[in-house]
Every structure is written in C-alpha cells, then in structure tokens.
Amino acid sequence: MKQTTLDIPDGIGEGALTSYIHTATLCTVDLEGYKHFYGEVMKMQIDAVILTDEEKSKQKKFWNIPAEVDYDLYHCYRPTVPSLIQLRILHLKTDTPRIHNSYSSYELGSFSLGFPTSDAKGMDKRMQEYGVKAMAPMQLGDIVRANGDKGHYLETIYQGPDYLHCVGIERVNYPQLAPCDPADGFGGPGYSAFVAKDSDVEVAFFTDVLEHYILFDSVWEAADEGALGVKTGTPFRFCGIYAKEAQQNHYLLLDFKDGNMIDTGVQSCLPNQGLGMYSFNTRDIERVMANAKTKNIKVISEIQEVSDYILGKGKACVLETPNGFYVEIFQAS
C-alpha cells in the first residue's frame, strides 16, 4: 500500500490538540451505488487502494473487523478542494448488518454528510436530473449573526446510499460552511452529523477528549414540512462542535426530545454498513489517550505504528464514543 500523492492538509489548527474531521470511513456492499452517487453525481474522484494480505490483516485487527469479513478499499475525495473530508470506502465482500433501516431522522447513529455549495439551485437541478430523491423541497431559511446582521441559506437533504442523509446547503452572501470548487460551486463533504441517544456524554467526548469547542448549542423546533421528516414543532437539541481554529469539517449532534428515537440495534461502527468511523489528526496522541482513559472511554485499539494510504505513516489508536461510534486518532511520524 502506497500513501496517496494528494497533498491533504492535516487540519490541525494553531494550538489545537486534534484536527477537524479528516476522514470518514464507510462500509458498503453496494460499490456501484457509491460510485454513482459520490463519483458521478457528486463529482468526486474514487481511487482503488491495493492492500497486501498482511496489510489487510493488520488493518482488520486495528479497526476491530472480524477476520472472516473481507473487503476492498477505496479513497473518495474532491481533488480540487483537498482540505474537505476524505472518504475511505470499504467495499464489503461479506454481508454485515446495516446501521440504518430507513431514512427516518429518528434512527440513532451516524446521520449525514454535508455538502456545502455556492450554487444550491444548480446542485438541486443536477440531483433531479440524476433521479436523486430529496427528503423535502428546498428550504429558504434565515441566518442571524450576533451583531444582528441577517442573511439567508438554501438547504435540501438528499437520500444518499445506505440511508445516509446528504445535505446540500448554500449560505447566501455569507462564506460557505466549507470551501467549494470555484469552477462549479460544488463542495463537501464539509461536515457530518450524528443522532445521539445521550447527547451530553457524546458532546463531552469531543470537548474533553479531543478538546474541540462548542460553537452553538440550543433546542430547535422542527419546521413545517421540513426535511427532517418529523412532526412540526418537535424539539431537538442541535449542537455544533468545531476543532480549535477550524472553520470546516465540523461535527453536528442531534438529540430529539419527543421520545420517538429509534434504536436499530446495530452499532454505528466498522464493519457495519454505513458511516462507521471518523479519523482525526493530532499533535499529541498520548495526551488524547490520557484524556480518553480519564473519562473512561472504551479503547478499541491501543496506540500502535500504522501506515495508512490517506493519513500516512505514524502512530494511531481507535476509540469508541459513548454512543458507540468509532474514532481513529492519528499522529504523523
């Protein structure tokens, strides 16, 4: 396995312990569906990564994947904007449980990838041309800054592969939530969201272990005919968590307060089908591990030497968040 030649920023801000979300790992049996949606429709590049048997065996142990589960590995990215979230796709040759059974926003676990764009209407037209279904018609909303200035945003949630929500969003006359390709306005993945059963402990993982910070945290009410597909007025916690000095690749947390959240019984982790792991770079992996153990976070794999196609060579470990999601921590050598 060779390291990618793409110059991918590490995402670690000045004085930060850990980066923004650098890589998201997804498992699927539907490689063609992924190639169609992320490659053809979303205009991302997908490269095959060749692994030796020894490399794959080591990788399986590190990511806690059973030895009998086989897969091929792919790297999916937007080459014109390399700072965006990289996608690591495991094409399963062995069927595994699905994290989600439907597009219901109430289902616990990994929820979405966000695709900021500077041309939401053009993106929506492309989605319609390719027959990608939306959860609801495009919404126009207001942005109110702390100084009282008002702006607008256009947003649509689309149905991605493996019941993952893919959000197209444009901020009108405001900087976008993540960089976009100046040639066609396409961007993303530029953030990701998770529906948590216990949002307090999940927030604490990101703030206390990774030392990220909360940019906003409040209880919203679901809009009439909104794309979340829940009853109008349903209260839900909406929390935005960023790495220090980062303005992209952030983490959103949803926690519905009406008692209707659904546990599918399948953990949001590898090798279950869907989005099962984030990867973060760090300046000090020992400090992250010390933070994790202080907070009694489950350790899937202790710190060890690794060589990864996307992340490079260095030391890494795998942690499990309180709501069962896998998090890979990497420190370059």
VOZAPA-808735 format. One line per 5 residues: number of its first residue (from 1); their letters; for each residue x, y, z of C-alpha. Coordinates in Angstrom, 2 decimals, always signed. Example, Ala and Ser with C-alpha at 12.3 -4.5 7.8 and 13.67 -1.06 7.14 Angstrom:
<pts>
1) as) +12.30,-4.50,+7.80 | +13.67,-1.06,+7.14;
</pts>
This chain:
<pts>
1) mkqtt) +0.00,+0.00,+0.00 | +1.42,+3.36,-1.02 | +0.46,+6.68,+0.54 | -1.67,+8.93,-1.62 | +0.25,+11.58,-3.58;
6) ldipd) -2.55,+14.09,-2.94 | -1.43,+16.93,-0.65 | -4.09,+16.67,+2.07 | -3.91,+19.26,+4.90 | -3.77,+17.73,+8.37;
11) gigeg) -6.46,+20.10,+9.66 | -4.75,+20.80,+13.00 | -5.22,+24.46,+13.89 | -2.67,+26.57,+15.76 | -2.51,+25.40,+19.36;
16) altsy) -5.08,+22.65,+18.76 | -4.71,+19.13,+20.13 | -6.73,+17.49,+17.35 | -7.88,+18.36,+13.85 | -11.28,+18.75,+12.29;
21) ihtat) -12.83,+15.58,+10.80 | -10.13,+14.50,+8.37 | -11.52,+11.20,+7.05 | -14.86,+9.41,+7.30 | -14.94,+5.64,+6.81;
26) lctvd) -17.98,+3.94,+5.28 | -18.72,+0.26,+4.69 | -20.97,-1.00,+1.90 | -21.81,-3.97,-0.27 | -23.04,-1.55,-2.96;
31) legyk) -19.86,-0.21,-4.54 | -21.61,+0.69,-7.79 | -24.16,+2.75,-5.86 | -21.35,+4.64,-4.14 | -19.51,+5.19,-7.42;
36) hfyge) -22.70,+6.54,-8.97 | -23.67,+8.85,-6.12 | -20.33,+10.13,-4.84 | -18.42,+9.79,-8.08 | -20.80,+10.56,-10.94;
41) vmkmq) -23.44,+12.71,-9.24 | -21.33,+14.50,-6.59 | -18.32,+14.73,-8.93 | -15.79,+13.26,-6.51 | -12.84,+11.08,-7.52;
46) idavi) -12.67,+7.45,-6.38 | -9.38,+5.54,-6.40 | -8.82,+1.87,-5.62 | -6.26,+1.19,-2.86 | -4.33,-2.05,-3.23;
51) ltdee) -3.61,-3.91,+0.02 | -1.42,-6.92,+0.59 | -2.87,-9.75,+2.68 | -0.56,-8.76,+5.53 | -1.64,-5.10,+5.36;
56) kskqk) -5.30,-6.04,+5.34 | -4.90,-8.45,+8.25 | -3.20,-5.75,+10.34 | -5.87,-3.24,+9.32 | -8.67,-5.58,+10.36;
61) kfwni) -7.18,-6.10,+13.81 | -6.66,-2.36,+14.27 | -10.21,-1.47,+13.22 | -11.78,-4.39,+15.11 | -13.07,-6.06,+11.94;
66) paevd) -13.60,-9.85,+12.22 | -11.03,-11.87,+10.28 | -13.74,-13.54,+8.18 | -15.02,-10.19,+6.85 | -13.29,-9.37,+3.57;
71) ydlyh) -13.31,-6.08,+1.67 | -11.63,-3.93,-0.97 | -10.53,-0.41,-0.09 | -11.25,+2.84,-1.96 | -10.36,+6.51,-1.46;
76) cyrpt) -13.03,+9.06,-2.42 | -12.25,+12.80,-2.43 | -12.68,+16.13,-4.19 | -9.24,+16.77,-5.73 | -9.89,+20.48,-6.33;
81) vpsli) -10.52,+21.03,-2.58 | -8.25,+18.60,-0.70 | -8.99,+20.08,+2.75 | -12.50,+18.61,+2.70 | -13.40,+15.35,+4.46;
86) qlril) -11.78,+12.39,+2.74 | -13.96,+9.29,+2.35 | -12.46,+5.87,+2.98 | -14.82,+3.26,+1.49 | -14.68,-0.40,+2.46;
91) hlktd) -16.41,-2.44,-0.25 | -17.52,-5.48,+1.69 | -17.32,-8.92,+0.12 | -19.03,-10.24,+3.24 | -22.52,-9.05,+4.17;
96) tprih) -22.74,-7.27,+7.55 | -25.61,-5.64,+9.49 | -26.94,-2.28,+8.30 | -26.60,+0.69,+10.66 | -29.86,+2.10,+9.28;
101) nsyss) -33.09,+0.53,+8.10 | -34.61,+3.70,+6.62 | -34.13,+7.43,+6.13 | -36.01,+8.18,+9.36 | -34.25,+11.00,+11.21;
106) yelgs) -35.20,+9.29,+14.46 | -32.84,+6.36,+13.87 | -29.86,+6.62,+16.19 | -26.30,+6.80,+14.93 | -24.44,+8.38,+12.02;
111) fslgf) -26.88,+10.67,+10.23 | -25.36,+12.70,+7.42 | -22.58,+14.15,+5.35 | -22.90,+17.82,+4.47 | -22.11,+19.16,+1.00;
116) ptsda) -21.82,+22.96,+1.14 | -22.21,+24.58,-2.27 | -22.15,+28.08,-3.70 | -24.92,+27.11,-6.13 | -27.68,+25.21,-4.31;
121) kgmdk) -30.16,+25.59,-7.17 | -27.66,+24.22,-9.68 | -26.88,+21.33,-7.35 | -30.57,+20.60,-6.88 | -31.10,+20.61,-10.65;
126) rmqey) -28.30,+18.07,-11.02 | -29.82,+15.89,-8.31 | -33.16,+15.92,-10.10 | -31.52,+15.08,-13.43 | -29.91,+12.03,-11.84;
131) gvkam) -33.07,+10.99,-10.03 | -31.70,+11.52,-6.52 | -34.64,+11.93,-4.16 | -34.90,+14.79,-1.67 | -36.42,+14.49,+1.80;
136) apmql) -38.36,+17.71,+1.14 | -38.34,+20.65,-1.29 | -35.52,+23.18,-0.95 | -35.91,+25.38,+2.10 | -35.04,+29.07,+2.46;
141) gdivr) -34.00,+29.99,+5.98 | -32.58,+32.96,+7.84 | -29.13,+33.41,+9.31 | -28.91,+35.93,+12.15 | -25.44,+36.82,+13.38;
146) angdk) -24.58,+38.00,+16.88 | -24.36,+41.61,+15.65 | -27.89,+41.43,+14.24 | -26.90,+41.11,+10.58 | -29.26,+38.85,+8.63;
151) ghyle) -28.60,+36.53,+5.74 | -30.19,+33.50,+4.15 | -29.43,+29.91,+3.38 | -30.81,+27.38,+0.89 | -30.88,+23.77,+2.05;
156) tiyqg) -32.05,+20.38,+0.78 | -31.46,+16.96,+2.32 | -30.97,+14.20,-0.27 | -31.15,+10.43,+0.09 | -27.63,+9.06,-0.15;
161) pdylh) -26.51,+5.42,-0.28 | -27.05,+3.15,+2.76 | -29.71,+5.51,+4.14 | -27.20,+8.28,+4.78 | -28.59,+11.82,+4.51;
166) cvgie) -26.54,+14.07,+2.21 | -27.19,+17.77,+2.77 | -26.83,+20.39,+0.06 | -26.57,+23.86,+1.62 | -25.70,+27.34,+0.34;
171) rvnyp) -25.24,+30.39,+2.54 | -26.36,+33.41,+0.50 | -23.97,+36.38,+0.74 | -22.08,+34.64,+3.55 | -18.98,+32.46,+3.48;
176) qlapc) -19.90,+28.82,+2.89 | -19.65,+26.23,+5.67 | -16.68,+24.68,+3.85 | -14.67,+25.55,+0.74 | -16.23,+24.89,-2.66;
181) dpadg) -14.75,+24.31,-6.08 | -14.62,+27.79,-7.66 | -15.21,+26.27,-11.09 | -18.66,+24.78,-10.43 | -19.65,+25.61,-6.85;
186) fggpg) -19.56,+22.00,-5.71 | -18.14,+21.29,-2.27 | -18.13,+18.79,+0.52 | -18.10,+16.65,+2.36 | -17.63,+19.60,+4.71;
191) ysafv) -19.28,+18.38,+7.91 | -21.10,+15.40,+9.36 | -23.98,+14.81,+11.80 | -24.94,+12.16,+14.35 | -28.19,+11.38,+16.18;
196) akdsd) -27.39,+10.52,+19.80 | -29.35,+8.75,+22.50 | -27.29,+10.54,+25.16 | -26.04,+13.77,+23.67 | -24.40,+15.05,+26.88;
201) vevaf) -21.80,+12.28,+27.03 | -21.21,+12.47,+23.27 | -20.55,+16.21,+23.48 | -18.21,+15.57,+26.41 | -16.17,+13.14,+24.29;
206) ftdvl) -15.47,+15.80,+21.68 | -14.83,+18.62,+24.17 | -12.94,+16.71,+26.88 | -11.10,+14.03,+24.91 | -10.47,+15.73,+21.56;
211) ehyil) -10.53,+19.23,+23.11 | -12.87,+20.65,+20.48 | -15.22,+23.51,+21.33 | -18.96,+24.14,+21.05 | -19.84,+26.89,+18.59;
216) fdsvw) -23.61,+26.69,+19.13 | -25.90,+24.56,+21.26 | -29.64,+25.09,+21.57 | -33.02,+23.40,+21.28 | -34.71,+23.93,+17.93;
221) eaade) -38.19,+23.03,+16.75 | -38.72,+21.07,+13.55 | -40.06,+23.23,+10.73 | -43.36,+22.67,+8.98 | -42.83,+20.14,+6.15;
226) galgv) -39.12,+20.16,+6.97 | -36.59,+17.75,+5.52 | -36.05,+16.05,+8.88 | -39.40,+14.38,+8.33 | -40.55,+14.67,+11.95;
231) ktgtp) -43.70,+16.28,+13.31 | -43.83,+20.07,+13.09 | -42.64,+21.64,+16.31 | -40.72,+18.57,+17.51 | -37.97,+19.86,+19.82;
236) frfcg) -34.42,+18.65,+19.22 | -31.02,+19.59,+20.51 | -28.81,+20.96,+17.75 | -25.15,+21.28,+18.71 | -22.23,+22.32,+16.52;
241) iyake) -18.73,+21.25,+17.58 | -15.54,+22.51,+15.91 | -11.84,+21.82,+16.22 | -9.86,+24.77,+17.51 | -9.19,+27.37,+14.78;
246) aqqnh) -11.21,+25.31,+12.27 | -13.96,+26.66,+10.03 | -14.95,+23.45,+8.26 | -15.28,+19.67,+8.63 | -17.20,+20.08,+11.88;
251) yllld) -19.50,+17.76,+13.81 | -23.23,+18.28,+14.36 | -25.20,+16.50,+17.05 | -28.98,+15.96,+17.04 | -30.99,+14.70,+20.00;
256) fkdgn) -34.78,+14.56,+19.53 | -36.73,+15.33,+22.70 | -40.12,+13.76,+21.91 | -39.18,+10.23,+22.95 | -39.51,+8.78,+19.44;
261) midtg) -35.89,+7.99,+18.62 | -35.30,+4.52,+17.16 | -32.52,+2.12,+18.12 | -31.94,-0.21,+15.14 | -29.85,-2.48,+17.34;
266) vqscl) -26.84,-2.05,+15.03 | -23.87,-0.03,+16.27 | -22.52,+2.86,+14.18 | -19.09,+1.33,+13.75 | -16.99,-0.75,+11.38;
271) pnqgl) -17.71,-3.08,+9.64 | -21.47,-2.45,+9.81 | -22.88,-0.98,+6.60 | -22.99,+2.82,+6.58 | -20.83,+5.56,+8.12;
276) gmysf) -18.92,+3.97,+10.99 | -15.79,+5.98,+11.84 | -14.17,+9.43,+11.78 | -10.42,+9.98,+11.70 | -8.71,+12.94,+13.37;
281) ntrdi) -5.09,+14.04,+13.24 | -3.40,+15.04,+16.48 | -0.20,+16.69,+17.70 | -0.10,+14.52,+20.82 | -1.71,+11.08,+20.69;
286) ervma) -0.55,+10.25,+24.22 | -2.48,+13.23,+25.55 | -5.61,+12.18,+23.65 | -5.31,+8.68,+25.09 | -4.79,+10.08,+28.60;
291) naktk) -7.92,+12.22,+28.17 | -9.85,+9.16,+26.98 | -8.80,+6.99,+29.90 | -9.56,+9.75,+32.40 | -13.11,+9.84,+31.02;
296) nikvi) -13.40,+6.02,+30.94 | -13.70,+5.96,+27.15 | -13.59,+2.49,+25.60 | -10.34,+1.80,+23.75 | -10.77,-0.42,+20.68;
301) seiqe) -7.08,-0.39,+19.74 | -4.19,+0.93,+21.80 | -1.58,+3.24,+20.28 | +0.49,+1.48,+17.63 | +2.52,+2.14,+14.50;
306) vsdyi) +0.44,+2.28,+11.32 | +0.81,+3.03,+7.63 | -2.34,+4.38,+6.01 | -2.95,+5.31,+2.37 | -4.73,+8.58,+3.28;
311) lgkgk) -3.26,+9.54,+6.66 | +0.30,+8.42,+6.04 | +2.77,+6.82,+8.46 | +2.68,+7.36,+12.18 | +1.05,+6.27,+15.41;
316) acvle) -2.68,+5.70,+15.78 | -5.36,+4.33,+18.08 | -9.10,+3.69,+17.86 | -11.58,+4.86,+20.49 | -15.32,+4.28,+20.87;
321) tpngf) -17.52,+7.24,+21.75 | -20.16,+6.80,+24.50 | -22.84,+6.33,+21.80 | -20.88,+3.56,+20.07 | -19.20,+5.40,+17.18;
326) yveif) -15.59,+4.64,+16.26 | -12.97,+7.41,+16.25 | -9.48,+6.92,+14.85 | -6.72,+9.17,+16.19 | -3.55,+9.58,+14.10;
331) qas) -0.24,+11.31,+14.77 | +2.12,+11.59,+11.82 | +5.70,+10.46,+12.31;
</pts>
